[in-house]
Amino acid sequence: MTLLLTRSDILGLLDVRSVLRVLRAGFTATSALEPLRVRTDLPGPGTATALLPGVIPGIPGYTVKVNAKFPGATPALRGVVCLHDENDGSLLALLDSATLTAWRTGLAAALATDVLAPAGARTVGVIGAGAQSAMVVRGLTALRGLDRLVVHDLDPSRAREFLATQGVSGASADHPGEVAARAEIVVLATWSRSPLVSAADVRPGRHFTTLGADEPGKVELDADLLTGARVFVDDPRLVVEMGALGNVGLGADVVAGTLGEVLTEAVPGRRSPSEVTVYAPVGLPWQDLALAWPVYQAAVATGTGRQIDFLA
């Protein structure tokens, strides 16, 4: 039998600290499998992406994600994550891709941001007041606690709504440069195709996490900022092929290391309080498993979700 897990099911079963633990384990694990992220344009306004296989050593399952992005839709991402049994391939669960992707991306980014940002940084700037940024804030609240938010969005009402729902005091900003000036940590999660923050906006000791540059053509940080910062990624090849570096004409030589290398202490992360750091992920298949597996186990334990037999 296969469990069908909707958005509300996932939200009811999700435990932030448990997912953060699995994400950390995933980043520090080694796997011989090459992550595949396949993307293509659709005939209409959307793009289709498949991520496979999602594998973490020690978890007896794997994920395959198929979804599409439509910038004008709400949610903008539509699709499913298939959770399979590692031993016989049976389909254990189908999970809503929009909810799972927002949470796994946001919590992975929160983990990286907590590791790379200055230890005492408690003021977070948000550029792009959507679901991805909200998940990063949620993760950072669990990991280090926050004192203040500074939020900018093209729609000022979205910025105000974001502030009202995060449980942290803060204020809105009129433009991205203002966020970079006022916040110690800056999280970007937009659809931008031109730089929002450049080297001229940067102050010593800042950390930037750029989530929007996850496919060709999308840009949030200028090349001059990236070349002057210490840049960390989830996958060097993919970030050049379709991420924040390649999209502004930079290569893998800019990469200081991966988050996994920082967590295992193979590569040092932040080396001084004044250093500027950047985390520029693309998103890897195993991150879907890091959320899907604990949610599935919780669903089985609580009897949550609808069961269906696809082989009937």
C-alpha positions, 0 to 999 in steps of 0.5 A: 500500500502507498500512503498519500500525504498532502500538504496538511499531513506533512505540516502536521507530522513535521518535526523541525529538529528531527529534520535538521538532524537528518539533514546534517547526517546527509551533508556529512555522509558520503555516497558513490551515487551521482546526484541527477538534477534534470531540468527542461523548459515546458511549452507554456510558462513553466519549467519541469525538473526531476531530482533522483535518486534521493539516498542517505546512507542508513535510510532504507529508502530513496526518493524521486521528485518530479515537479514544475515551476510556474512563477505566476501560480500559487504555489509556484511549484507543483508536483510529487515526491515518490518515496520508495523502499530501497530493497524492492522499489515498492512505492511507500508514499506520495508526498506534496512536492511544494510543501516538502521542497519549501521545508527541506530547502529552507531547513538545509539553508538554515543549517548552512547559515547557522554554521557559516554566519557569525556566532552572535548574529541575530538580525536577519534580512529577508529579500523575497518574503515567500515560503522559502524565506519563512522556512529559513527563519523557522530553522534559524529560530530553532538553531540560534534564536533571532532578535530582529528581521528586516524584510523586503519584497516587491509587494510591500503587503507581502513583506508586512504579512511576513513580519506579522507571521514570524514571531520576531520583531522587525521592519520592512525595507524599501530595497535590497541594498537597505536589507544588506546594510541593516542585517547581519545575515541576509537570505534571498529567495526570489525569481530575480534574473538580475543582481539584487545585491552587489559588493558595494552593498556589503559590510564586513562580517555579513553572511548571504544565503542565496536560494533563488539562483537554482536554475539557469538565468536566475541571479540574486548576487552580483559577480563582484560580491561572489568573487570577494566573498568566501563561497560555499555550495552543496554541489560545485558542478551543479552551481556552475551548470545552473546556479549562482556562480555559473549564472553570472559567468563564474566557475568552480574556482570561486568555491571555497568548499561544500557545506559537507566539507565544513561540517566534517571539518575537512574545510574551514568555514568562517575564518574571522568575524569580518569575513564575508561568507555566502552559501549558494545551494542548488538543491540535491535529491537526497535532501528530499529524503531527509524530510520525506523519511521522518514524515513517512515514519511519523505518518505510519506511527500515527495512522495519518494519510490515505492508503491506496494500492496502485497495483490493484 
